[in-house]
Amino acid sequence: MTTNRRTPAGLGTSGKKLWHSIADQFEIEEHEALLLVEACRVADRLDALAAAQRDAPLTVTSAKGDEVASPYLVEARQQAIVLSRLIASLRLPTGDEGEEKRPQRRGAARGAYGIKGVV
């Protein structure tokens, strides 16, 4: 495990806050650091989408002439899902366990994959 990781270059305000809230508090391994960097980038992307949506209408007219949700809102929803899955993949302690152990291992968002047996 590695401690005192440096803040990755290119992160914005939310990305840096997320990085420090996790990397400064927990010892994370290299594969976890990669997940955390991507989560930080997604957090910054959500900020950019929110800024773009701020002055845009909530709905737009599609090519078919239908009124649909703004593409900024649609992408922000997708990025929020990605962020929650990345954070969940880090398996951080919730704080109510009283110990500094990692919580029990849970399957990935789509479940655990095993090796197929030979039939």
C-alpha positions in Angstrom: 0.0 0.0 0.0 1.1 3.5 -0.7 0.6 6.7 1.3 1.1 10.4 0.6 0.1 10.3 -3.0 0.5 13.5 -4.9 -2.5 15.3 -6.4 -2.7 14.3 -10.1 -2.2 17.1 -12.6 -5.1 18.6 -14.4 -7.8 18.2 -11.7 -10.3 21.0 -11.1 -11.7 22.1 -7.8 -14.1 19.2 -7.2 -11.6 16.7 -8.5 -8.9 18.0 -6.1 -11.4 18.0 -3.1 -12.4 14.4 -3.9 -8.8 13.3 -4.3 -7.8 14.8 -0.9 -10.9 13.6 0.9 -9.9 10.0 0.0 -6.1 9.9 -0.7 -5.2 11.9 2.4 -7.3 9.7 4.7 -6.8 6.2 3.4 -3.9 4.1 2.2 -4.8 3.2 -1.4 -3.1 0.8 -3.8 -2.2 1.6 -7.3 -5.4 0.1 -8.9 -7.5 2.1 -6.4 -5.6 5.3 -7.3 -6.5 4.8 -10.9 -10.1 4.4 -10.0 -9.9 7.5 -7.8 -8.3 9.6 -10.5 -11.1 8.7 -12.9 -13.7 9.5 -10.2 -12.0 12.9 -9.7 -12.1 13.6 -13.5 -15.8 12.7 -13.5 -16.5 15.1 -10.6 -14.8 17.9 -12.6 -16.8 16.9 -15.7 -20.0 17.2 -13.7 -19.0 20.7 -12.7 -18.5 21.6 -16.3 -21.8 20.1 -17.3 -23.6 22.0 -14.5 -21.9 25.3 -15.7 -23.0 24.6 -19.3 -26.6 23.8 -18.2 -26.8 26.9 -16.0 -27.7 29.2 -18.9 -29.3 26.6 -21.1 -33.0 25.5 -21.3 -34.0 22.3 -19.5 -35.5 21.0 -22.7 -34.6 21.1 -26.4 -36.3 20.2 -29.6 -35.1 16.9 -31.1 -34.6 16.3 -34.8 -38.0 14.7 -34.8 -39.6 17.9 -33.4 -40.1 16.4 -29.9 -39.3 18.2 -26.8 -36.6 16.3 -24.9 -34.3 16.8 -21.9 -31.3 18.9 -22.5 -28.2 16.9 -23.6 -26.3 18.5 -20.6 -28.9 17.0 -18.2 -28.7 13.6 -19.9 -24.9 13.5 -19.8 -24.8 14.8 -16.2 -27.1 11.9 -15.1 -24.8 9.4 -16.9 -21.7 10.9 -15.4 -23.3 10.8 -11.9 -24.0 7.1 -12.3 -20.3 6.6 -13.4 -19.1 8.5 -10.3 -21.2 6.5 -7.9 -20.0 3.3 -9.4 -16.3 4.4 -9.3 -16.7 5.4 -5.6 -18.4 2.2 -4.8 -15.6 0.2 -6.5 -13.1 1.7 -4.0 -15.0 0.0 -1.1 -14.2 2.8 1.3 -15.2 2.2 5.0 -18.5 3.9 5.9 -17.2 5.1 9.3 -19.9 3.4 11.3 -18.0 0.1 11.7 -15.8 1.4 14.5 -12.7 -0.1 13.0 -10.4 0.8 10.2 -11.1 -2.3 8.2 -12.4 -2.3 4.7 -16.1 -3.4 4.4 -16.9 -6.8 3.2 -16.1 -7.5 -0.4 -19.1 -7.0 -2.6 -19.5 -7.8 -6.3 -19.1 -5.1 -8.9 -22.0 -3.1 -10.1 -23.0 -5.9 -12.4 -22.1 -8.7 -10.0 -19.1 -10.9 -9.7 -17.9 -12.9 -12.6 -16.4 -16.3 -12.1 -14.6 -18.7 -14.4 -16.9 -20.8 -16.5 -16.9 -24.5 -15.7 -16.3 -27.0 -18.4 -19.4 -28.9 -19.2 
